[in-house]
Amino acid sequence: MTPNTATVAPAVTVDLLVDIFRDVLRLPDLTAETDFYEAGGDSLTAFQITGRLQEILGADVPVSLVFAYPTPLELAEVVEADYGTA
């Protein structure tokens, strides 16, 4: 058994979410650790993020996930665990 068995999203999923957050929030310097709320996110931008994810994944991604996991890194881990590689 490995010492750290926590779910870690592959870089491709993290990069995808960083790109989506950057585009939707219009922040080219946003990082994987940037908080959605601190970056000016609101319910409209949360719906835009999940809409893009739904297009890519072909799965219904609840907007509540953006609020519960507000950084691209945190959201990527949940997306990876629930929907597989983006």
Phi and psi restraints in degrees (range 20) as a CNS / XPLOR table:
assign (resid 1 and name C) (resid 2 and name N)
       (resid 2 and name CA) (resid 2 and name C) 1.0 -78.0 20.0 2
assign (resid 2 and name N) (resid 2 and name CA)
       (resid 2 and name C) (resid 3 and name N) 1.0 150.7 20.0 2
assign (resid 2 and name C) (resid 3 and name N)
       (resid 3 and name CA) (resid 3 and name C) 1.0 -62.2 20.0 2
assign (resid 3 and name N) (resid 3 and name CA)
       (resid 3 and name C) (resid 4 and name N) 1.0 -35.8 20.0 2
assign (resid 3 and name C) (resid 4 and name N)
       (resid 4 and name CA) (resid 4 and name C) 1.0 -116.3 20.0 2
assign (resid 4 and name N) (resid 4 and name CA)
       (resid 4 and name C) (resid 5 and name N) 1.0 106.7 20.0 2
assign (resid 4 and name C) (resid 5 and name N)
       (resid 5 and name CA) (resid 5 and name C) 1.0 -104.8 20.0 2
assign (resid 5 and name N) (resid 5 and name CA)
       (resid 5 and name C) (resid 6 and name N) 1.0 12.9 20.0 2
assign (resid 5 and name C) (resid 6 and name N)
       (resid 6 and name CA) (resid 6 and name C) 1.0 -65.2 20.0 2
assign (resid 6 and name N) (resid 6 and name CA)
       (resid 6 and name C) (resid 7 and name N) 1.0 148.9 20.0 2
assign (resid 6 and name C) (resid 7 and name N)
       (resid 7 and name CA) (resid 7 and name C) 1.0 -69.2 20.0 2
assign (resid 7 and name N) (resid 7 and name CA)
       (resid 7 and name C) (resid 8 and name N) 1.0 130.5 20.0 2
assign (resid 7 and name C) (resid 8 and name N)
       (resid 8 and name CA) (resid 8 and name C) 1.0 -126.6 20.0 2
assign (resid 8 and name N) (resid 8 and name CA)
       (resid 8 and name C) (resid 9 and name N) 1.0 124.4 20.0 2
assign (resid 8 and name C) (resid 9 and name N)
       (resid 9 and name CA) (resid 9 and name C) 1.0 -72.4 20.0 2
assign (resid 9 and name N) (resid 9 and name CA)
       (resid 9 and name C) (resid 10 and name N) 1.0 140.0 20.0 2
assign (resid 9 and name C) (resid 10 and name N)
       (resid 10 and name CA) (resid 10 and name C) 1.0 -61.2 20.0 2
assign (resid 10 and name N) (resid 10 and name CA)
       (resid 10 and name C) (resid 11 and name N) 1.0 152.5 20.0 2
assign (resid 10 and name C) (resid 11 and name N)
       (resid 11 and name CA) (resid 11 and name C) 1.0 -56.1 20.0 2
assign (resid 11 and name N) (resid 11 and name CA)
       (resid 11 and name C) (resid 12 and name N) 1.0 -33.3 20.0 2
assign (resid 11 and name C) (resid 12 and name N)
       (resid 12 and name CA) (resid 12 and name C) 1.0 -63.7 20.0 2
assign (resid 12 and name N) (resid 12 and name CA)
       (resid 12 and name C) (resid 13 and name N) 1.0 -38.6 20.0 2
assign (resid 12 and name C) (resid 13 and name N)
       (resid 13 and name CA) (resid 13 and name C) 1.0 -71.3 20.0 2
assign (resid 13 and name N) (resid 13 and name CA)
       (resid 13 and name C) (resid 14 and name N) 1.0 -42.2 20.0 2
assign (resid 13 and name C) (resid 14 and name N)
       (resid 14 and name CA) (resid 14 and name C) 1.0 -61.9 20.0 2
assign (resid 14 and name N) (resid 14 and name CA)
       (resid 14 and name C) (resid 15 and name N) 1.0 -47.3 20.0 2
assign (resid 14 and name C) (resid 15 and name N)
       (resid 15 and name CA) (resid 15 and name C) 1.0 -61.4 20.0 2
assign (resid 15 and name N) (resid 15 and name CA)
       (resid 15 and name C) (resid 16 and name N) 1.0 -40.3 20.0 2
assign (resid 15 and name C) (resid 16 and name N)
       (resid 16 and name CA) (resid 16 and name C) 1.0 -60.3 20.0 2
assign (resid 16 and name N) (resid 16 and name CA)
       (resid 16 and name C) (resid 17 and name N) 1.0 -47.0 20.0 2
assign (resid 16 and name C) (resid 17 and name N)
       (resid 17 and name CA) (resid 17 and name C) 1.0 -68.7 20.0 2
assign (resid 17 and name N) (resid 17 and name CA)
       (resid 17 and name C) (resid 18 and name N) 1.0 -36.9 20.0 2
assign (resid 17 and name C) (resid 18 and name N)
       (resid 18 and name CA) (resid 18 and name C) 1.0 -60.1 20.0 2
assign (resid 18 and name N) (resid 18 and name CA)
       (resid 18 and name C) (resid 19 and name N) 1.0 -45.6 20.0 2
assign (resid 18 and name C) (resid 19 and name N)
       (resid 19 and name CA) (resid 19 and name C) 1.0 -61.7 20.0 2
assign (resid 19 and name N) (resid 19 and name CA)
       (resid 19 and name C) (resid 20 and name N) 1.0 -42.6 20.0 2
assign (resid 19 and name C) (resid 20 and name N)
       (resid 20 and name CA) (resid 20 and name C) 1.0 -64.2 20.0 2
assign (resid 20 and name N) (resid 20 and name CA)
       (resid 20 and name C) (resid 21 and name N) 1.0 -47.9 20.0 2
assign (resid 20 and name C) (resid 21 and name N)
       (resid 21 and name CA) (resid 21 and name C) 1.0 -59.4 20.0 2
assign (resid 21 and name N) (resid 21 and name CA)
       (resid 21 and name C) (resid 22 and name N) 1.0 -44.2 20.0 2
assign (resid 21 and name C) (resid 22 and name N)
       (resid 22 and name CA) (resid 22 and name C) 1.0 -59.6 20.0 2
assign (resid 22 and name N) (resid 22 and name CA)
       (resid 22 and name C) (resid 23 and name N) 1.0 -45.5 20.0 2
assign (resid 22 and name C) (resid 23 and name N)
       (resid 23 and name CA) (resid 23 and name C) 1.0 -67.9 20.0 2
assign (resid 23 and name N) (resid 23 and name CA)
       (resid 23 and name C) (resid 24 and name N) 1.0 -49.1 20.0 2
assign (resid 23 and name C) (resid 24 and name N)
       (resid 24 and name CA) (resid 24 and name C) 1.0 -67.1 20.0 2
assign (resid 24 and name N) (resid 24 and name CA)
       (resid 24 and name C) (resid 25 and name N) 1.0 -42.0 20.0 2
assign (resid 24 and name C) (resid 25 and name N)
       (resid 25 and name CA) (resid 25 and name C) 1.0 -87.0 20.0 2
assign (resid 25 and name N) (resid 25 and name CA)
       (resid 25 and name C) (resid 26 and name N) 1.0 -6.3 20.0 2
assign (resid 25 and name C) (resid 26 and name N)
       (resid 26 and name CA) (resid 26 and name C) 1.0 57.3 20.0 2
assign (resid 26 and name N) (resid 26 and name CA)
       (resid 26 and name C) (resid 27 and name N) 1.0 47.1 20.0 2
assign (resid 26 and name C) (resid 27 and name N)
       (resid 27 and name CA) (resid 27 and name C) 1.0 -128.9 20.0 2
assign (resid 27 and name N) (resid 27 and name CA)
       (resid 27 and name C) (resid 28 and name N) 1.0 93.1 20.0 2
assign (resid 27 and name C) (resid 28 and name N)
       (resid 28 and name CA) (resid 28 and name C) 1.0 -63.4 20.0 2
assign (resid 28 and name N) (resid 28 and name CA)
       (resid 28 and name C) (resid 29 and name N) 1.0 -20.6 20.0 2
assign (resid 28 and name C) (resid 29 and name N)
       (resid 29 and name CA) (resid 29 and name C) 1.0 -97.2 20.0 2
assign (resid 29 and name N) (resid 29 and name CA)
       (resid 29 and name C) (resid 30 and name N) 1.0 6.4 20.0 2
assign (resid 29 and name C) (resid 30 and name N)
       (resid 30 and name CA) (resid 30 and name C) 1.0 -58.2 20.0 2
assign (resid 30 and name N) (resid 30 and name CA)
       (resid 30 and name C) (resid 31 and name N) 1.0 141.2 20.0 2
assign (resid 30 and name C) (resid 31 and name N)
       (resid 31 and name CA) (resid 31 and name C) 1.0 -114.7 20.0 2
assign (resid 31 and name N) (resid 31 and name CA)
       (resid 31 and name C) (resid 32 and name N) 1.0 176.6 20.0 2
assign (resid 31 and name C) (resid 32 and name N)
       (resid 32 and name CA) (resid 32 and name C) 1.0 -63.8 20.0 2
assign (resid 32 and name N) (resid 32 and name CA)
       (resid 32 and name C) (resid 33 and name N) 1.0 -21.0 20.0 2
assign (resid 32 and name C) (resid 33 and name N)
       (resid 33 and name CA) (resid 33 and name C) 1.0 -100.0 20.0 2
assign (resid 33 and name N) (resid 33 and name CA)
       (resid 33 and name C) (resid 34 and name N) 1.0 1.7 20.0 2
assign (resid 33 and name C) (resid 34 and name N)
       (resid 34 and name CA) (resid 34 and name C) 1.0 -69.3 20.0 2
assign (resid 34 and name N) (resid 34 and name CA)
       (resid 34 and name C) (resid 35 and name N) 1.0 130.7 20.0 2
assign (resid 34 and name C) (resid 35 and name N)
       (resid 35 and name CA) (resid 35 and name C) 1.0 -79.7 20.0 2
assign (resid 35 and name N) (resid 35 and name CA)
       (resid 35 and name C) (resid 36 and name N) 1.0 130.3 20.0 2
assign (resid 35 and name C) (resid 36 and name N)
       (resid 36 and name CA) (resid 36 and name C) 1.0 -52.3 20.0 2
assign (resid 36 and name N) (resid 36 and name CA)
       (resid 36 and name C) (resid 37 and name N) 1.0 -46.8 20.0 2
assign (resid 36 and name C) (resid 37 and name N)
       (resid 37 and name CA) (resid 37 and name C) 1.0 -67.4 20.0 2
assign (resid 37 and name N) (resid 37 and name CA)
       (resid 37 and name C) (resid 38 and name N) 1.0 -46.3 20.0 2
assign (resid 37 and name C) (resid 38 and name N)
       (resid 38 and name CA) (resid 38 and name C) 1.0 -65.5 20.0 2
assign (resid 38 and name N) (resid 38 and name CA)
       (resid 38 and name C) (resid 39 and name N) 1.0 -24.1 20.0 2
assign (resid 38 and name C) (resid 39 and name N)
       (resid 39 and name CA) (resid 39 and name C) 1.0 -86.0 20.0 2
assign (resid 39 and name N) (resid 39 and name CA)
       (resid 39 and name C) (resid 40 and name N) 1.0 2.6 20.0 2
assign (resid 39 and name C) (resid 40 and name N)
       (resid 40 and name CA) (resid 40 and name C) 1.0 94.2 20.0 2
assign (resid 40 and name N) (resid 40 and name CA)
       (resid 40 and name C) (resid 41 and name N) 1.0 14.7 20.0 2
assign (resid 40 and name C) (resid 41 and name N)
       (resid 41 and name CA) (resid 41 and name C) 1.0 -67.8 20.0 2
assign (resid 41 and name N) (resid 41 and name CA)
       (resid 41 and name C) (resid 42 and name N) 1.0 148.9 20.0 2
assign (resid 41 and name C) (resid 42 and name N)
       (resid 42 and name CA) (resid 42 and name C) 1.0 -142.6 20.0 2
assign (resid 42 and name N) (resid 42 and name CA)
       (resid 42 and name C) (resid 43 and name N) 1.0 -172.9 20.0 2
assign (resid 42 and name C) (resid 43 and name N)
       (resid 43 and name CA) (resid 43 and name C) 1.0 -63.2 20.0 2
assign (resid 43 and name N) (resid 43 and name CA)
       (resid 43 and name C) (resid 44 and name N) 1.0 -36.6 20.0 2
assign (resid 43 and name C) (resid 44 and name N)
       (resid 44 and name CA) (resid 44 and name C) 1.0 -63.6 20.0 2
assign (resid 44 and name N) (resid 44 and name CA)
       (resid 44 and name C) (resid 45 and name N) 1.0 -46.9 20.0 2
assign (resid 44 and name C) (resid 45 and name N)
       (resid 45 and name CA) (resid 45 and name C) 1.0 -68.5 20.0 2
assign (resid 45 and name N) (resid 45 and name CA)
       (resid 45 and name C) (resid 46 and name N) 1.0 -31.3 20.0 2
assign (resid 45 and name C) (resid 46 and name N)
       (resid 46 and name CA) (resid 46 and name C) 1.0 -63.1 20.0 2
assign (resid 46 and name N) (resid 46 and name CA)
       (resid 46 and name C) (resid 47 and name N) 1.0 -41.8 20.0 2
assign (resid 46 and name C) (resid 47 and name N)
       (resid 47 and name CA) (resid 47 and name C) 1.0 -66.1 20.0 2
assign (resid 47 and name N) (resid 47 and name CA)
       (resid 47 and name C) (resid 48 and name N) 1.0 -35.4 20.0 2
assign (resid 47 and name C) (resid 48 and name N)
       (resid 48 and name CA) (resid 48 and name C) 1.0 -65.6 20.0 2
assign (resid 48 and name N) (resid 48 and name CA)
       (resid 48 and name C) (resid 49 and name N) 1.0 -40.9 20.0 2
assign (resid 48 and name C) (resid 49 and name N)
       (resid 49 and name CA) (resid 49 and name C) 1.0 -63.2 20.0 2
assign (resid 49 and name N) (resid 49 and name CA)
       (resid 49 and name C) (resid 50 and name N) 1.0 -49.0 20.0 2
assign (resid 49 and name C) (resid 50 and name N)
       (resid 50 and name CA) (resid 50 and name C) 1.0 -68.6 20.0 2
assign (resid 50 and name N) (resid 50 and name CA)
       (resid 50 and name C) (resid 51 and name N) 1.0 -31.6 20.0 2
assign (resid 50 and name C) (resid 51 and name N)
       (resid 51 and name CA) (resid 51 and name C) 1.0 -62.1 20.0 2
assign (resid 51 and name N) (resid 51 and name CA)
       (resid 51 and name C) (resid 52 and name N) 1.0 -42.4 20.0 2
assign (resid 51 and name C) (resid 52 and name N)
       (resid 52 and name CA) (resid 52 and name C) 1.0 -65.7 20.0 2
assign (resid 52 and name N) (resid 52 and name CA)
       (resid 52 and name C) (resid 53 and name N) 1.0 -41.8 20.0 2
assign (resid 52 and name C) (resid 53 and name N)
       (resid 53 and name CA) (resid 53 and name C) 1.0 -62.0 20.0 2
assign (resid 53 and name N) (resid 53 and name CA)
       (resid 53 and name C) (resid 54 and name N) 1.0 -41.4 20.0 2
assign (resid 53 and name C) (resid 54 and name N)
       (resid 54 and name CA) (resid 54 and name C) 1.0 -61.8 20.0 2
assign (resid 54 and name N) (resid 54 and name CA)
       (resid 54 and name C) (resid 55 and name N) 1.0 -40.0 20.0 2
assign (resid 54 and name C) (resid 55 and name N)
       (resid 55 and name CA) (resid 55 and name C) 1.0 -61.1 20.0 2
assign (resid 55 and name N) (resid 55 and name CA)
       (resid 55 and name C) (resid 56 and name N) 1.0 -43.3 20.0 2
assign (resid 55 and name C) (resid 56 and name N)
       (resid 56 and name CA) (resid 56 and name C) 1.0 -74.5 20.0 2
assign (resid 56 and name N) (resid 56 and name CA)
       (resid 56 and name C) (resid 57 and name N) 1.0 -44.3 20.0 2
assign (resid 56 and name C) (resid 57 and name N)
       (resid 57 and name CA) (resid 57 and name C) 1.0 -86.9 20.0 2
assign (resid 57 and name N) (resid 57 and name CA)
       (resid 57 and name C) (resid 58 and name N) 1.0 -22.8 20.0 2
assign (resid 57 and name C) (resid 58 and name N)
       (resid 58 and name CA) (resid 58 and name C) 1.0 68.5 20.0 2
assign (resid 58 and name N) (resid 58 and name CA)
       (resid 58 and name C) (resid 59 and name N) 1.0 27.9 20.0 2
assign (resid 58 and name C) (resid 59 and name N)
       (resid 59 and name CA) (resid 59 and name C) 1.0 -135.4 20.0 2
assign (resid 59 and name N) (resid 59 and name CA)
       (resid 59 and name C) (resid 60 and name N) 1.0 152.5 20.0 2
assign (resid 59 and name C) (resid 60 and name N)
       (resid 60 and name CA) (resid 60 and name C) 1.0 -77.4 20.0 2
assign (resid 60 and name N) (resid 60 and name CA)
       (resid 60 and name C) (resid 61 and name N) 1.0 111.7 20.0 2
assign (resid 60 and name C) (resid 61 and name N)
       (resid 61 and name CA) (resid 61 and name C) 1.0 -104.3 20.0 2
assign (resid 61 and name N) (resid 61 and name CA)
       (resid 61 and name C) (resid 62 and name N) 1.0 113.4 20.0 2
assign (resid 61 and name C) (resid 62 and name N)
       (resid 62 and name CA) (resid 62 and name C) 1.0 -64.5 20.0 2
assign (resid 62 and name N) (resid 62 and name CA)
       (resid 62 and name C) (resid 63 and name N) 1.0 137.5 20.0 2
assign (resid 62 and name C) (resid 63 and name N)
       (resid 63 and name CA) (resid 63 and name C) 1.0 -62.6 20.0 2
assign (resid 63 and name N) (resid 63 and name CA)
       (resid 63 and name C) (resid 64 and name N) 1.0 -25.6 20.0 2
assign (resid 63 and name C) (resid 64 and name N)
       (resid 64 and name CA) (resid 64 and name C) 1.0 -60.3 20.0 2
assign (resid 64 and name N) (resid 64 and name CA)
       (resid 64 and name C) (resid 65 and name N) 1.0 -24.0 20.0 2
assign (resid 64 and name C) (resid 65 and name N)
       (resid 65 and name CA) (resid 65 and name C) 1.0 -64.7 20.0 2
assign (resid 65 and name N) (resid 65 and name CA)
       (resid 65 and name C) (resid 66 and name N) 1.0 -35.9 20.0 2
assign (resid 65 and name C) (resid 66 and name N)
       (resid 66 and name CA) (resid 66 and name C) 1.0 -64.2 20.0 2
assign (resid 66 and name N) (resid 66 and name CA)
       (resid 66 and name C) (resid 67 and name N) 1.0 -39.1 20.0 2
assign (resid 66 and name C) (resid 67 and name N)
       (resid 67 and name CA) (resid 67 and name C) 1.0 -73.1 20.0 2
assign (resid 67 and name N) (resid 67 and name CA)
       (resid 67 and name C) (resid 68 and name N) 1.0 -36.2 20.0 2
assign (resid 67 and name C) (resid 68 and name N)
       (resid 68 and name CA) (resid 68 and name C) 1.0 -77.8 20.0 2
assign (resid 68 and name N) (resid 68 and name CA)
       (resid 68 and name C) (resid 69 and name N) 1.0 -30.6 20.0 2
assign (resid 68 and name C) (resid 69 and name N)
       (resid 69 and name CA) (resid 69 and name C) 1.0 -127.4 20.0 2
assign (resid 69 and name N) (resid 69 and name CA)
       (resid 69 and name C) (resid 70 and name N) 1.0 80.3 20.0 2
assign (resid 69 and name C) (resid 70 and name N)
       (resid 70 and name CA) (resid 70 and name C) 1.0 -79.0 20.0 2
assign (resid 70 and name N) (resid 70 and name CA)
       (resid 70 and name C) (resid 71 and name N) 1.0 -1.3 20.0 2
assign (resid 70 and name C) (resid 71 and name N)
       (resid 71 and name CA) (resid 71 and name C) 1.0 -108.5 20.0 2
assign (resid 71 and name N) (resid 71 and name CA)
       (resid 71 and name C) (resid 72 and name N) 1.0 152.9 20.0 2
assign (resid 71 and name C) (resid 72 and name N)
       (resid 72 and name CA) (resid 72 and name C) 1.0 -54.9 20.0 2
assign (resid 72 and name N) (resid 72 and name CA)
       (resid 72 and name C) (resid 73 and name N) 1.0 -38.1 20.0 2
assign (resid 72 and name C) (resid 73 and name N)
       (resid 73 and name CA) (resid 73 and name C) 1.0 -63.9 20.0 2
assign (resid 73 and name N) (resid 73 and name CA)
       (resid 73 and name C) (resid 74 and name N) 1.0 -48.3 20.0 2
assign (resid 73 and name C) (resid 74 and name N)
       (resid 74 and name CA) (resid 74 and name C) 1.0 -64.0 20.0 2
assign (resid 74 and name N) (resid 74 and name CA)
       (resid 74 and name C) (resid 75 and name N) 1.0 -43.4 20.0 2
assign (resid 74 and name C) (resid 75 and name N)
       (resid 75 and name CA) (resid 75 and name C) 1.0 -65.9 20.0 2
assign (resid 75 and name N) (resid 75 and name CA)
       (resid 75 and name C) (resid 76 and name N) 1.0 -37.4 20.0 2
assign (resid 75 and name C) (resid 76 and name N)
       (resid 76 and name CA) (resid 76 and name C) 1.0 -60.8 20.0 2
assign (resid 76 and name N) (resid 76 and name CA)
       (resid 76 and name C) (resid 77 and name N) 1.0 -39.5 20.0 2
assign (resid 76 and name C) (resid 77 and name N)
       (resid 77 and name CA) (resid 77 and name C) 1.0 -63.3 20.0 2
assign (resid 77 and name N) (resid 77 and name CA)
       (resid 77 and name C) (resid 78 and name N) 1.0 -40.9 20.0 2
assign (resid 77 and name C) (resid 78 and name N)
       (resid 78 and name CA) (resid 78 and name C) 1.0 -70.9 20.0 2
assign (resid 78 and name N) (resid 78 and name CA)
       (resid 78 and name C) (resid 79 and name N) 1.0 -44.1 20.0 2
assign (resid 78 and name C) (resid 79 and name N)
       (resid 79 and name CA) (resid 79 and name C) 1.0 -59.8 20.0 2
assign (resid 79 and name N) (resid 79 and name CA)
       (resid 79 and name C) (resid 80 and name N) 1.0 -43.5 20.0 2
assign (resid 79 and name C) (resid 80 and name N)
       (resid 80 and name CA) (resid 80 and name C) 1.0 -62.4 20.0 2
assign (resid 80 and name N) (resid 80 and name CA)
       (resid 80 and name C) (resid 81 and name N) 1.0 -45.1 20.0 2
assign (resid 80 and name C) (resid 81 and name N)
       (resid 81 and name CA) (resid 81 and name C) 1.0 -67.7 20.0 2
assign (resid 81 and name N) (resid 81 and name CA)
       (resid 81 and name C) (resid 82 and name N) 1.0 -38.5 20.0 2
assign (resid 81 and name C) (resid 82 and name N)
       (resid 82 and name CA) (resid 82 and name C) 1.0 -91.8 20.0 2
assign (resid 82 and name N) (resid 82 and name CA)
       (resid 82 and name C) (resid 83 and name N) 1.0 -29.1 20.0 2
assign (resid 82 and name C) (resid 83 and name N)
       (resid 83 and name CA) (resid 83 and name C) 1.0 -124.9 20.0 2
assign (resid 83 and name N) (resid 83 and name CA)
       (resid 83 and name C) (resid 84 and name N) 1.0 -7.1 20.0 2
assign (resid 83 and name C) (resid 84 and name N)
       (resid 84 and name CA) (resid 84 and name C) 1.0 86.5 20.0 2
assign (resid 84 and name N) (resid 84 and name CA)
       (resid 84 and name C) (resid 85 and name N) 1.0 -177.0 20.0 2
assign (resid 84 and name C) (resid 85 and name N)
       (resid 85 and name CA) (resid 85 and name C) 1.0 -64.5 20.0 2
assign (resid 85 and name N) (resid 85 and name CA)
       (resid 85 and name C) (resid 86 and name N) 1.0 133.6 20.0 2
